[in-house]
Amino acid sequence: DGSLRTTTTLPNILREFNPALTGFSTGKGGVEKPNVFLNQAVPGALAGDLPGQARRLVNIMRNNLKIDFQNDWKIINVFIGGNDLCNYCTDSAYFSAINFAKR
């Protein structure tokens, strides 16, 4: 929301160079809300949830008439792992680095 002068976000930075940028979310809401558009992040998600989030994002991009899936440039920002790290305290075996690599 806003502009780079009011809110420092990656979309606002990129919009300084391309005002026609699309795909970013506005306001607040879950993945089912139309204002989140391509932002398919889920609060509390774990690394194991990424494949489902990625499939949902690809499906949205393939089915949106405003997106040329084959030719439009895309930037995908993934921030994951904090919740996995916190859960290590509740189950250090399951959330260990060795088990994570096996999954």
Phi and psi restraints in degrees (range 20) as a CNS / XPLOR table:
assign (resid 1 and name C) (resid 2 and name N)
       (resid 2 and name CA) (resid 2 and name C) 1.0 73.6 20.0 2
assign (resid 2 and name N) (resid 2 and name CA)
       (resid 2 and name C) (resid 3 and name N) 1.0 -149.1 20.0 2
assign (resid 2 and name C) (resid 3 and name N)
       (resid 3 and name CA) (resid 3 and name C) 1.0 -136.6 20.0 2
assign (resid 3 and name N) (resid 3 and name CA)
       (resid 3 and name C) (resid 4 and name N) 1.0 177.5 20.0 2
assign (resid 3 and name C) (resid 4 and name N)
       (resid 4 and name CA) (resid 4 and name C) 1.0 -61.0 20.0 2
assign (resid 4 and name N) (resid 4 and name CA)
       (resid 4 and name C) (resid 5 and name N) 1.0 -28.3 20.0 2
assign (resid 4 and name C) (resid 5 and name N)
       (resid 5 and name CA) (resid 5 and name C) 1.0 -69.1 20.0 2
assign (resid 5 and name N) (resid 5 and name CA)
       (resid 5 and name C) (resid 6 and name N) 1.0 -25.4 20.0 2
assign (resid 5 and name C) (resid 6 and name N)
       (resid 6 and name CA) (resid 6 and name C) 1.0 -110.3 20.0 2
assign (resid 6 and name N) (resid 6 and name CA)
       (resid 6 and name C) (resid 7 and name N) 1.0 -30.0 20.0 2
assign (resid 6 and name C) (resid 7 and name N)
       (resid 7 and name CA) (resid 7 and name C) 1.0 -143.0 20.0 2
assign (resid 7 and name N) (resid 7 and name CA)
       (resid 7 and name C) (resid 8 and name N) 1.0 118.1 20.0 2
assign (resid 7 and name C) (resid 8 and name N)
       (resid 8 and name CA) (resid 8 and name C) 1.0 -87.3 20.0 2
assign (resid 8 and name N) (resid 8 and name CA)
       (resid 8 and name C) (resid 9 and name N) 1.0 103.2 20.0 2
assign (resid 8 and name C) (resid 9 and name N)
       (resid 9 and name CA) (resid 9 and name C) 1.0 -134.0 20.0 2
assign (resid 9 and name N) (resid 9 and name CA)
       (resid 9 and name C) (resid 10 and name N) 1.0 159.9 20.0 2
assign (resid 9 and name C) (resid 10 and name N)
       (resid 10 and name CA) (resid 10 and name C) 1.0 -58.8 20.0 2
assign (resid 10 and name N) (resid 10 and name CA)
       (resid 10 and name C) (resid 11 and name N) 1.0 -45.2 20.0 2
assign (resid 10 and name C) (resid 11 and name N)
       (resid 11 and name CA) (resid 11 and name C) 1.0 -59.4 20.0 2
assign (resid 11 and name N) (resid 11 and name CA)
       (resid 11 and name C) (resid 12 and name N) 1.0 -40.2 20.0 2
assign (resid 11 and name C) (resid 12 and name N)
       (resid 12 and name CA) (resid 12 and name C) 1.0 -67.2 20.0 2
assign (resid 12 and name N) (resid 12 and name CA)
       (resid 12 and name C) (resid 13 and name N) 1.0 -35.4 20.0 2
assign (resid 12 and name C) (resid 13 and name N)
       (resid 13 and name CA) (resid 13 and name C) 1.0 -64.4 20.0 2
assign (resid 13 and name N) (resid 13 and name CA)
       (resid 13 and name C) (resid 14 and name N) 1.0 -48.1 20.0 2
assign (resid 13 and name C) (resid 14 and name N)
       (resid 14 and name CA) (resid 14 and name C) 1.0 -66.0 20.0 2
assign (resid 14 and name N) (resid 14 and name CA)
       (resid 14 and name C) (resid 15 and name N) 1.0 -33.0 20.0 2
assign (resid 14 and name C) (resid 15 and name N)
       (resid 15 and name CA) (resid 15 and name C) 1.0 -66.7 20.0 2
assign (resid 15 and name N) (resid 15 and name CA)
       (resid 15 and name C) (resid 16 and name N) 1.0 -19.9 20.0 2
assign (resid 15 and name C) (resid 16 and name N)
       (resid 16 and name CA) (resid 16 and name C) 1.0 -63.4 20.0 2
assign (resid 16 and name N) (resid 16 and name CA)
       (resid 16 and name C) (resid 17 and name N) 1.0 -30.7 20.0 2
assign (resid 16 and name C) (resid 17 and name N)
       (resid 17 and name CA) (resid 17 and name C) 1.0 -99.0 20.0 2
assign (resid 17 and name N) (resid 17 and name CA)
       (resid 17 and name C) (resid 18 and name N) 1.0 -23.6 20.0 2
assign (resid 17 and name C) (resid 18 and name N)
       (resid 18 and name CA) (resid 18 and name C) 1.0 -145.1 20.0 2
assign (resid 18 and name N) (resid 18 and name CA)
       (resid 18 and name C) (resid 19 and name N) 1.0 92.1 20.0 2
assign (resid 18 and name C) (resid 19 and name N)
       (resid 19 and name CA) (resid 19 and name C) 1.0 -62.5 20.0 2
assign (resid 19 and name N) (resid 19 and name CA)
       (resid 19 and name C) (resid 20 and name N) 1.0 -14.7 20.0 2
assign (resid 19 and name C) (resid 20 and name N)
       (resid 20 and name CA) (resid 20 and name C) 1.0 -88.9 20.0 2
assign (resid 20 and name N) (resid 20 and name CA)
       (resid 20 and name C) (resid 21 and name N) 1.0 9.0 20.0 2
assign (resid 20 and name C) (resid 21 and name N)
       (resid 21 and name CA) (resid 21 and name C) 1.0 -54.8 20.0 2
assign (resid 21 and name N) (resid 21 and name CA)
       (resid 21 and name C) (resid 22 and name N) 1.0 139.0 20.0 2
assign (resid 21 and name C) (resid 22 and name N)
       (resid 22 and name CA) (resid 22 and name C) 1.0 -131.0 20.0 2
assign (resid 22 and name N) (resid 22 and name CA)
       (resid 22 and name C) (resid 23 and name N) 1.0 168.9 20.0 2
assign (resid 22 and name C) (resid 23 and name N)
       (resid 23 and name CA) (resid 23 and name C) 1.0 106.6 20.0 2
assign (resid 23 and name N) (resid 23 and name CA)
       (resid 23 and name C) (resid 24 and name N) 1.0 -20.2 20.0 2
assign (resid 23 and name C) (resid 24 and name N)
       (resid 24 and name CA) (resid 24 and name C) 1.0 -79.5 20.0 2
assign (resid 24 and name N) (resid 24 and name CA)
       (resid 24 and name C) (resid 25 and name N) 1.0 159.3 20.0 2
assign (resid 24 and name C) (resid 25 and name N)
       (resid 25 and name CA) (resid 25 and name C) 1.0 -88.1 20.0 2
assign (resid 25 and name N) (resid 25 and name CA)
       (resid 25 and name C) (resid 26 and name N) 1.0 159.2 20.0 2
assign (resid 25 and name C) (resid 26 and name N)
       (resid 26 and name CA) (resid 26 and name C) 1.0 -130.3 20.0 2
assign (resid 26 and name N) (resid 26 and name CA)
       (resid 26 and name C) (resid 27 and name N) 1.0 145.9 20.0 2
assign (resid 26 and name C) (resid 27 and name N)
       (resid 27 and name CA) (resid 27 and name C) 1.0 67.9 20.0 2
assign (resid 27 and name N) (resid 27 and name CA)
       (resid 27 and name C) (resid 28 and name N) 1.0 -153.8 20.0 2
assign (resid 27 and name C) (resid 28 and name N)
       (resid 28 and name CA) (resid 28 and name C) 1.0 -124.0 20.0 2
assign (resid 28 and name N) (resid 28 and name CA)
       (resid 28 and name C) (resid 29 and name N) 1.0 154.6 20.0 2
assign (resid 28 and name C) (resid 29 and name N)
       (resid 29 and name CA) (resid 29 and name C) 1.0 157.5 20.0 2
assign (resid 29 and name N) (resid 29 and name CA)
       (resid 29 and name C) (resid 30 and name N) 1.0 163.0 20.0 2
assign (resid 29 and name C) (resid 30 and name N)
       (resid 30 and name CA) (resid 30 and name C) 1.0 -80.0 20.0 2
assign (resid 30 and name N) (resid 30 and name CA)
       (resid 30 and name C) (resid 31 and name N) 1.0 176.6 20.0 2
assign (resid 30 and name C) (resid 31 and name N)
       (resid 31 and name CA) (resid 31 and name C) 1.0 -61.9 20.0 2
assign (resid 31 and name N) (resid 31 and name CA)
       (resid 31 and name C) (resid 32 and name N) 1.0 -18.5 20.0 2
assign (resid 31 and name C) (resid 32 and name N)
       (resid 32 and name CA) (resid 32 and name C) 1.0 -85.8 20.0 2
assign (resid 32 and name N) (resid 32 and name CA)
       (resid 32 and name C) (resid 33 and name N) 1.0 -10.5 20.0 2
assign (resid 32 and name C) (resid 33 and name N)
       (resid 33 and name CA) (resid 33 and name C) 1.0 -79.3 20.0 2
assign (resid 33 and name N) (resid 33 and name CA)
       (resid 33 and name C) (resid 34 and name N) 1.0 138.9 20.0 2
assign (resid 33 and name C) (resid 34 and name N)
       (resid 34 and name CA) (resid 34 and name C) 1.0 -64.9 20.0 2
assign (resid 34 and name N) (resid 34 and name CA)
       (resid 34 and name C) (resid 35 and name N) 1.0 -26.1 20.0 2
assign (resid 34 and name C) (resid 35 and name N)
       (resid 35 and name CA) (resid 35 and name C) 1.0 -72.7 20.0 2
assign (resid 35 and name N) (resid 35 and name CA)
       (resid 35 and name C) (resid 36 and name N) 1.0 -13.4 20.0 2
assign (resid 35 and name C) (resid 36 and name N)
       (resid 36 and name CA) (resid 36 and name C) 1.0 -83.7 20.0 2
assign (resid 36 and name N) (resid 36 and name CA)
       (resid 36 and name C) (resid 37 and name N) 1.0 -17.8 20.0 2
assign (resid 36 and name C) (resid 37 and name N)
       (resid 37 and name CA) (resid 37 and name C) 1.0 45.1 20.0 2
assign (resid 37 and name N) (resid 37 and name CA)
       (resid 37 and name C) (resid 38 and name N) 1.0 -107.0 20.0 2
assign (resid 37 and name C) (resid 38 and name N)
       (resid 38 and name CA) (resid 38 and name C) 1.0 -91.3 20.0 2
assign (resid 38 and name N) (resid 38 and name CA)
       (resid 38 and name C) (resid 39 and name N) 1.0 -1.6 20.0 2
assign (resid 38 and name C) (resid 39 and name N)
       (resid 39 and name CA) (resid 39 and name C) 1.0 -78.6 20.0 2
assign (resid 39 and name N) (resid 39 and name CA)
       (resid 39 and name C) (resid 40 and name N) 1.0 100.4 20.0 2
assign (resid 39 and name C) (resid 40 and name N)
       (resid 40 and name CA) (resid 40 and name C) 1.0 -104.8 20.0 2
assign (resid 40 and name N) (resid 40 and name CA)
       (resid 40 and name C) (resid 41 and name N) 1.0 19.9 20.0 2
assign (resid 40 and name C) (resid 41 and name N)
       (resid 41 and name CA) (resid 41 and name C) 1.0 -65.9 20.0 2
assign (resid 41 and name N) (resid 41 and name CA)
       (resid 41 and name C) (resid 42 and name N) 1.0 141.1 20.0 2
assign (resid 41 and name C) (resid 42 and name N)
       (resid 42 and name CA) (resid 42 and name C) 1.0 -120.6 20.0 2
assign (resid 42 and name N) (resid 42 and name CA)
       (resid 42 and name C) (resid 43 and name N) 1.0 118.6 20.0 2
assign (resid 42 and name C) (resid 43 and name N)
       (resid 43 and name CA) (resid 43 and name C) 1.0 -57.1 20.0 2
assign (resid 43 and name N) (resid 43 and name CA)
       (resid 43 and name C) (resid 44 and name N) 1.0 135.7 20.0 2
assign (resid 43 and name C) (resid 44 and name N)
       (resid 44 and name CA) (resid 44 and name C) 1.0 84.3 20.0 2
assign (resid 44 and name N) (resid 44 and name CA)
       (resid 44 and name C) (resid 45 and name N) 1.0 2.0 20.0 2
assign (resid 44 and name C) (resid 45 and name N)
       (resid 45 and name CA) (resid 45 and name C) 1.0 -67.0 20.0 2
assign (resid 45 and name N) (resid 45 and name CA)
       (resid 45 and name C) (resid 46 and name N) 1.0 152.9 20.0 2
assign (resid 45 and name C) (resid 46 and name N)
       (resid 46 and name CA) (resid 46 and name C) 1.0 -110.2 20.0 2
assign (resid 46 and name N) (resid 46 and name CA)
       (resid 46 and name C) (resid 47 and name N) 1.0 166.6 20.0 2
assign (resid 46 and name C) (resid 47 and name N)
       (resid 47 and name CA) (resid 47 and name C) 1.0 -56.6 20.0 2
assign (resid 47 and name N) (resid 47 and name CA)
       (resid 47 and name C) (resid 48 and name N) 1.0 -34.4 20.0 2
assign (resid 47 and name C) (resid 48 and name N)
       (resid 48 and name CA) (resid 48 and name C) 1.0 -65.4 20.0 2
assign (resid 48 and name N) (resid 48 and name CA)
       (resid 48 and name C) (resid 49 and name N) 1.0 -16.3 20.0 2
assign (resid 48 and name C) (resid 49 and name N)
       (resid 49 and name CA) (resid 49 and name C) 1.0 -84.0 20.0 2
assign (resid 49 and name N) (resid 49 and name CA)
       (resid 49 and name C) (resid 50 and name N) 1.0 -12.4 20.0 2
assign (resid 49 and name C) (resid 50 and name N)
       (resid 50 and name CA) (resid 50 and name C) 1.0 -59.0 20.0 2
assign (resid 50 and name N) (resid 50 and name CA)
       (resid 50 and name C) (resid 51 and name N) 1.0 -41.9 20.0 2
assign (resid 50 and name C) (resid 51 and name N)
       (resid 51 and name CA) (resid 51 and name C) 1.0 -57.8 20.0 2
assign (resid 51 and name N) (resid 51 and name CA)
       (resid 51 and name C) (resid 52 and name N) 1.0 -41.3 20.0 2
assign (resid 51 and name C) (resid 52 and name N)
       (resid 52 and name CA) (resid 52 and name C) 1.0 -66.5 20.0 2
assign (resid 52 and name N) (resid 52 and name CA)
       (resid 52 and name C) (resid 53 and name N) 1.0 -41.1 20.0 2
assign (resid 52 and name C) (resid 53 and name N)
       (resid 53 and name CA) (resid 53 and name C) 1.0 -64.1 20.0 2
assign (resid 53 and name N) (resid 53 and name CA)
       (resid 53 and name C) (resid 54 and name N) 1.0 -41.2 20.0 2
assign (resid 53 and name C) (resid 54 and name N)
       (resid 54 and name CA) (resid 54 and name C) 1.0 -65.2 20.0 2
assign (resid 54 and name N) (resid 54 and name CA)
       (resid 54 and name C) (resid 55 and name N) 1.0 -42.6 20.0 2
assign (resid 54 and name C) (resid 55 and name N)
       (resid 55 and name CA) (resid 55 and name C) 1.0 -62.3 20.0 2
assign (resid 55 and name N) (resid 55 and name CA)
       (resid 55 and name C) (resid 56 and name N) 1.0 -41.0 20.0 2
assign (resid 55 and name C) (resid 56 and name N)
       (resid 56 and name CA) (resid 56 and name C) 1.0 -63.1 20.0 2
assign (resid 56 and name N) (resid 56 and name CA)
       (resid 56 and name C) (resid 57 and name N) 1.0 -43.8 20.0 2
assign (resid 56 and name C) (resid 57 and name N)
       (resid 57 and name CA) (resid 57 and name C) 1.0 -62.4 20.0 2
assign (resid 57 and name N) (resid 57 and name CA)
       (resid 57 and name C) (resid 58 and name N) 1.0 -46.7 20.0 2
assign (resid 57 and name C) (resid 58 and name N)
       (resid 58 and name CA) (resid 58 and name C) 1.0 -61.8 20.0 2
assign (resid 58 and name N) (resid 58 and name CA)
       (resid 58 and name C) (resid 59 and name N) 1.0 -41.2 20.0 2
assign (resid 58 and name C) (resid 59 and name N)
       (resid 59 and name CA) (resid 59 and name C) 1.0 -61.4 20.0 2
assign (resid 59 and name N) (resid 59 and name CA)
       (resid 59 and name C) (resid 60 and name N) 1.0 -44.2 20.0 2
assign (resid 59 and name C) (resid 60 and name N)
       (resid 60 and name CA) (resid 60 and name C) 1.0 -61.8 20.0 2
assign (resid 60 and name N) (resid 60 and name CA)
       (resid 60 and name C) (resid 61 and name N) 1.0 -45.4 20.0 2
assign (resid 60 and name C) (resid 61 and name N)
       (resid 61 and name CA) (resid 61 and name C) 1.0 -65.3 20.0 2
assign (resid 61 and name N) (resid 61 and name CA)
       (resid 61 and name C) (resid 62 and name N) 1.0 -40.1 20.0 2
assign (resid 61 and name C) (resid 62 and name N)
       (resid 62 and name CA) (resid 62 and name C) 1.0 -67.7 20.0 2
assign (resid 62 and name N) (resid 62 and name CA)
       (resid 62 and name C) (resid 63 and name N) 1.0 -30.0 20.0 2
assign (resid 62 and name C) (resid 63 and name N)
       (resid 63 and name CA) (resid 63 and name C) 1.0 -100.5 20.0 2
assign (resid 63 and name N) (resid 63 and name CA)
       (resid 63 and name C) (resid 64 and name N) 1.0 1.5 20.0 2
assign (resid 63 and name C) (resid 64 and name N)
       (resid 64 and name CA) (resid 64 and name C) 1.0 -94.1 20.0 2
assign (resid 64 and name N) (resid 64 and name CA)
       (resid 64 and name C) (resid 65 and name N) 1.0 122.5 20.0 2
assign (resid 64 and name C) (resid 65 and name N)
       (resid 65 and name CA) (resid 65 and name C) 1.0 -65.9 20.0 2
assign (resid 65 and name N) (resid 65 and name CA)
       (resid 65 and name C) (resid 66 and name N) 1.0 -18.1 20.0 2
assign (resid 65 and name C) (resid 66 and name N)
       (resid 66 and name CA) (resid 66 and name C) 1.0 -82.5 20.0 2
assign (resid 66 and name N) (resid 66 and name CA)
       (resid 66 and name C) (resid 67 and name N) 1.0 -8.6 20.0 2
assign (resid 66 and name C) (resid 67 and name N)
       (resid 67 and name CA) (resid 67 and name C) 1.0 -112.0 20.0 2
assign (resid 67 and name N) (resid 67 and name CA)
       (resid 67 and name C) (resid 68 and name N) 1.0 125.2 20.0 2
assign (resid 67 and name C) (resid 68 and name N)
       (resid 68 and name CA) (resid 68 and name C) 1.0 -91.3 20.0 2
assign (resid 68 and name N) (resid 68 and name CA)
       (resid 68 and name C) (resid 69 and name N) 1.0 94.1 20.0 2
assign (resid 68 and name C) (resid 69 and name N)
       (resid 69 and name CA) (resid 69 and name C) 1.0 -56.3 20.0 2
assign (resid 69 and name N) (resid 69 and name CA)
       (resid 69 and name C) (resid 70 and name N) 1.0 -39.0 20.0 2
assign (resid 69 and name C) (resid 70 and name N)
       (resid 70 and name CA) (resid 70 and name C) 1.0 -76.2 20.0 2
assign (resid 70 and name N) (resid 70 and name CA)
       (resid 70 and name C) (resid 71 and name N) 1.0 -30.4 20.0 2
assign (resid 70 and name C) (resid 71 and name N)
       (resid 71 and name CA) (resid 71 and name C) 1.0 -115.0 20.0 2
assign (resid 71 and name N) (resid 71 and name CA)
       (resid 71 and name C) (resid 72 and name N) 1.0 -23.8 20.0 2
assign (resid 71 and name C) (resid 72 and name N)
       (resid 72 and name CA) (resid 72 and name C) 1.0 -70.6 20.0 2
assign (resid 72 and name N) (resid 72 and name CA)
       (resid 72 and name C) (resid 73 and name N) 1.0 140.8 20.0 2
assign (resid 72 and name C) (resid 73 and name N)
       (resid 73 and name CA) (resid 73 and name C) 1.0 -70.4 20.0 2
assign (resid 73 and name N) (resid 73 and name CA)
       (resid 73 and name C) (resid 74 and name N) 1.0 148.4 20.0 2
assign (resid 73 and name C) (resid 74 and name N)
       (resid 74 and name CA) (resid 74 and name C) 1.0 -136.5 20.0 2
assign (resid 74 and name N) (resid 74 and name CA)
       (resid 74 and name C) (resid 75 and name N) 1.0 140.7 20.0 2
assign (resid 74 and name C) (resid 75 and name N)
       (resid 75 and name CA) (resid 75 and name C) 1.0 -121.4 20.0 2
assign (resid 75 and name N) (resid 75 and name CA)
       (resid 75 and name C) (resid 76 and name N) 1.0 122.5 20.0 2
assign (resid 75 and name C) (resid 76 and name N)
       (resid 76 and name CA) (resid 76 and name C) 1.0 -116.2 20.0 2
assign (resid 76 and name N) (resid 76 and name CA)
       (resid 76 and name C) (resid 77 and name N) 1.0 121.0 20.0 2
assign (resid 76 and name C) (resid 77 and name N)
       (resid 77 and name CA) (resid 77 and name C) 1.0 -104.8 20.0 2
assign (resid 77 and name N) (resid 77 and name CA)
       (resid 77 and name C) (resid 78 and name N) 1.0 122.7 20.0 2
assign (resid 77 and name C) (resid 78 and name N)
       (resid 78 and name CA) (resid 78 and name C) 1.0 -117.5 20.0 2
assign (resid 78 and name N) (resid 78 and name CA)
       (resid 78 and name C) (resid 79 and name N) 1.0 122.6 20.0 2
assign (resid 78 and name C) (resid 79 and name N)
       (resid 79 and name CA) (resid 79 and name C) 1.0 -125.1 20.0 2
assign (resid 79 and name N) (resid 79 and name CA)
       (resid 79 and name C) (resid 80 and name N) 1.0 105.7 20.0 2
assign (resid 79 and name C) (resid 80 and name N)
       (resid 80 and name CA) (resid 80 and name C) 1.0 -146.4 20.0 2
assign (resid 80 and name N) (resid 80 and name CA)
       (resid 80 and name C) (resid 81 and name N) 1.0 155.9 20.0 2
assign (resid 80 and name C) (resid 81 and name N)
       (resid 81 and name CA) (resid 81 and name C) 1.0 124.0 20.0 2
assign (resid 81 and name N) (resid 81 and name CA)
       (resid 81 and name C) (resid 82 and name N) 1.0 -27.6 20.0 2
assign (resid 81 and name C) (resid 82 and name N)
       (resid 82 and name CA) (resid 82 and name C) 1.0 -59.8 20.0 2
assign (resid 82 and name N) (resid 82 and name CA)
       (resid 82 and name C) (resid 83 and name N) 1.0 -42.3 20.0 2
assign (resid 82 and name C) (resid 83 and name N)
       (resid 83 and name CA) (resid 83 and name C) 1.0 -71.8 20.0 2
assign (resid 83 and name N) (resid 83 and name CA)
       (resid 83 and name C) (resid 84 and name N) 1.0 -34.1 20.0 2
assign (resid 83 and name C) (resid 84 and name N)
       (resid 84 and name CA) (resid 84 and name C) 1.0 -62.8 20.0 2
assign (resid 84 and name N) (resid 84 and name CA)
       (resid 84 and name C) (resid 85 and name N) 1.0 -43.0 20.0 2
assign (resid 84 and name C) (resid 85 and name N)
       (resid 85 and name CA) (resid 85 and name C) 1.0 -62.8 20.0 2
assign (resid 85 and name N) (resid 85 and name CA)
       (resid 85 and name C) (resid 86 and name N) 1.0 -43.5 20.0 2
assign (resid 85 and name C) (resid 86 and name N)
       (resid 86 and name CA) (resid 86 and name C) 1.0 -64.0 20.0 2
assign (resid 86 and name N) (resid 86 and name CA)
       (resid 86 and name C) (resid 87 and name N) 1.0 -37.2 20.0 2
assign (resid 86 and name C) (resid 87 and name N)
       (resid 87 and name CA) (resid 87 and name C) 1.0 -71.5 20.0 2
assign (resid 87 and name N) (resid 87 and name CA)
       (resid 87 and name C) (resid 88 and name N) 1.0 -16.0 20.0 2
assign (resid 87 and name C) (resid 88 and name N)
       (resid 88 and name CA) (resid 88 and name C) 1.0 -55.5 20.0 2
assign (resid 88 and name N) (resid 88 and name CA)
       (resid 88 and name C) (resid 89 and name N) 1.0 -34.1 20.0 2
assign (resid 88 and name C) (resid 89 and name N)
       (resid 89 and name CA) (resid 89 and name C) 1.0 -68.2 20.0 2
assign (resid 89 and name N) (resid 89 and name CA)
       (resid 89 and name C) (resid 90 and name N) 1.0 -25.5 20.0 2
assign (resid 89 and name C) (resid 90 and name N)
       (resid 90 and name CA) (resid 90 and name C) 1.0 -91.8 20.0 2
assign (resid 90 and name N) (resid 90 and name CA)
       (resid 90 and name C) (resid 91 and name N) 1.0 -26.0 20.0 2
assign (resid 90 and name C) (resid 91 and name N)
       (resid 91 and name CA) (resid 91 and name C) 1.0 -153.2 20.0 2
assign (resid 91 and name N) (resid 91 and name CA)
       (resid 91 and name C) (resid 92 and name N) 1.0 82.9 20.0 2
assign (resid 91 and name C) (resid 92 and name N)
       (resid 92 and name CA) (resid 92 and name C) 1.0 -66.4 20.0 2
assign (resid 92 and name N) (resid 92 and name CA)
       (resid 92 and name C) (resid 93 and name N) 1.0 -25.7 20.0 2
assign (resid 92 and name C) (resid 93 and name N)
       (resid 93 and name CA) (resid 93 and name C) 1.0 -72.1 20.0 2
assign (resid 93 and name N) (resid 93 and name CA)
       (resid 93 and name C) (resid 94 and name N) 1.0 -51.8 20.0 2
assign (resid 93 and name C) (resid 94 and name N)
       (resid 94 and name CA) (resid 94 and name C) 1.0 -63.4 20.0 2
assign (resid 94 and name N) (resid 94 and name CA)
       (resid 94 and name C) (resid 95 and name N) 1.0 -41.8 20.0 2
assign (resid 94 and name C) (resid 95 and name N)
       (resid 95 and name CA) (resid 95 and name C) 1.0 -93.2 20.0 2
assign (resid 95 and name N) (resid 95 and name CA)
       (resid 95 and name C) (resid 96 and name N) 1.0 15.9 20.0 2
assign (resid 95 and name C) (resid 96 and name N)
       (resid 96 and name CA) (resid 96 and name C) 1.0 -70.0 20.0 2
assign (resid 96 and name N) (resid 96 and name CA)
       (resid 96 and name C) (resid 97 and name N) 1.0 159.4 20.0 2
assign (resid 96 and name C) (resid 97 and name N)
       (resid 97 and name CA) (resid 97 and name C) 1.0 -60.7 20.0 2
assign (resid 97 and name N) (resid 97 and name CA)
       (resid 97 and name C) (resid 98 and name N) 1.0 -38.3 20.0 2
assign (resid 97 and name C) (resid 98 and name N)
       (resid 98 and name CA) (resid 98 and name C) 1.0 -64.3 20.0 2
assign (resid 98 and name N) (resid 98 and name CA)
       (resid 98 and name C) (resid 99 and name N) 1.0 -48.6 20.0 2
assign (resid 98 and name C) (resid 99 and name N)
       (resid 99 and name CA) (resid 99 and name C) 1.0 -67.2 20.0 2
assign (resid 99 and name N) (resid 99 and name CA)
       (resid 99 and name C) (resid 100 and name N) 1.0 -34.4 20.0 2
assign (resid 99 and name C) (resid 100 and name N)
       (resid 100 and name CA) (resid 100 and name C) 1.0 -61.4 20.0 2
assign (resid 100 and name N) (resid 100 and name CA)
       (resid 100 and name C) (resid 101 and name N) 1.0 -44.2 20.0 2
assign (resid 100 and name C) (resid 101 and name N)
       (resid 101 and name CA) (resid 101 and name C) 1.0 -64.9 20.0 2
assign (resid 101 and name N) (resid 101 and name CA)
       (resid 101 and name C) (resid 102 and name N) 1.0 -29.5 20.0 2
assign (resid 101 and name C) (resid 102 and name N)
       (resid 102 and name CA) (resid 102 and name C) 1.0 -75.5 20.0 2
assign (resid 102 and name N) (resid 102 and name CA)
       (resid 102 and name C) (resid 103 and name N) 1.0 -26.6 20.0 2
